[in-house]
Amino acid sequence: MNYATIKICDIANGVGVRTSLFVSGCTHHCPGCFNAEAQDFQYGKPFDKKTEDFLISELQKSYVSGLTLLGGEPFEPENQRALLPFVRRVRELCPGKTVWAFSGYTWEELTGVSRARCEVTDQLLSLLDVLVDGEFVESLKDISLRFRGSANQRIIDVPASVRTGEIVLWKG
């Protein structure tokens, strides 16, 4: 997997100061995408152990609330496979930090039958606190929405949704 960029003090993509990883590769190609260059799976730099270690060191800072995964598309199957071991490390080495992910795939696509589903999807979802789901829709763009680009996107409380078997929106 490649990544497009890392933001070490991001306040736009989740609650608090976050370390955000923008992965490369996305097959949605949403018109008006804010990060179109990251749609190319070859864009950016290789996501390697050195990069993981750097992210972990940033996440361990006391003022950092957690990790945010964006893209590109973190839930492209090839990206999921690379992210799962990393997010497991984050959970192990950075207790108390939250993990957010933004995906153009909906909760229903990630938990049902779709091109996004692979052998690690359920495991990766189980490590998230919050999922912002749904493709960006330019005609529904609303800059007043918190943590979303368009009105169709939802902010999902992942642990509560897994526990209840129904989508529970994040109340943050």
N, C-alpha and C positions, 0 to 999 in steps of 0.2 A: 504494500500500500504506500502511496505517496501522500504527503500533506501539503496544502497550499500555504498555510500560515499558522502561526501561534500568536495568540494575544495573552500576555501574562497578567495584565491588570484590566480585564474586560468587565464593564459594568452594564453592558447592554443585553447580554445573553443569559440571563438568569439572575437570581437574587444574590446581592452582595458582590464583592470583588471576586472574579472568577478567572481561572486559567482556561482558555478556550483553544481547542484544536480544530482547525478547519481541514478536514480530509479532502483528498482529491478524488474525483470520479462521481458522476451523477448521470443517470439515464433519463431523468424527468424532463430536462431542458425547458423549464418553465419560462414563458415569455416574461421579460422584465426582471429576471433573476438578478439579485444584487451581487452575485459572486460567479458570474458565468464562466470566467477563466478556470474555475475549479471543477467544472463539469468534465474536463479531460482527465482521465485516470493517470496519465503520464505527467501531468502538471505538478510543479513543485519539487519537493525533496523527498527522498526515501524516509519512511517512518521506521527508524531503527532503534536499537537498544540505547544508544546515546541520546536520542530524542526522548525516548520514554523516561530515561533517568533525569533529564533536564526538566521534563514536565512534573515528575514526582517531586523533585526538589522545590519547584515553584509552588506546588500544591501543599507542601508541608509548612509553608509560611503561615504564621498565625492569622494574618489578616485575610487570607484567601478562603472563601467560603466553599469552593468546590471546582469541579471540572465541568466544562460544557463541550459537547461534541456536535460539530456542525459540518457544513461542507460547501460544496460537494454534497455527498449523501452518505452519512455514516452507516445507513442500513442497506447499501448495496451489498449483496452477499460476500464479495471479496473483501470489502471493508469491515464487515462484521467479524470475519474470521481473524483479521489482524487486530481489531479493537478488543475482542473478548479477553485475551490474556493480559492486555494492558489495563483494562478496567478492573480485572481481578486484582492486579498489583495495586492499583489505586485504592481499592477497598481495603486491602491488607495493610498497606503502608501509610495510608492517610485516613485513619478513622475519624468519623465525624464530618467528613467532607461530603457534600451532596454531588450527585452526578445527574446532569441534565443532558438531553439529546434533542436535536432538531431534525426532523425527517419529513421529506415530501410524501412518504408513505403514511397511510392512515393506520390507526390502531388495528382496525379490522383487517387491513392488508398484512400487517406484521404478525397478527395472531391467527389469521386464517390462511386460505390457499392463495398465494400470489407469487410473483417473481421475486419478491423480497425475502421470502421464507427460505431458510436453509437450516442446516443441522445445529447452528449455534444461536439462532434468533431468540428462542425462549430464554436461554442462559443470559444473553446480553441484556434483554429486556428486564430480567430479574435483578440486574445490578443497577438499574436506573431509579432515580427518585422521581424525575419529571420527564415527560416526553411532550414536545410540541410537535403535533402531527399535521399532515396535510400539505399538499403542494401550494406554493405561492400562486395566487390567482390575481393577476394585475387589475382586473375589473373590480375586485373586492379589496384592493389595497386601502389600508387605513393606518396612517402614521400615529394615530392616537391610541392604538391597541398596545397593551403592555406585552412585550416579548413575542409579538406576532407581526407578520407583515400584511396578512390579509384576513378578512373576517371569517373565512371558512376554517382557519386553523384553530386547533384546540390545545389547551394546556392541561395535560393529563397527569393525575396523581397515580403513578405506576403501581406502587405497593398496594394502595387501596383498590385499584382496578383489578389487580391479580387476585387479591383476597376475596373480593366480592363477585368476580366474574362479569362485572359490568363496568362500563367506562365511568370513572369518577373524575370530575374536573378538579383541578388544583385550585385551592382556595387562597393560597399565598397571601 
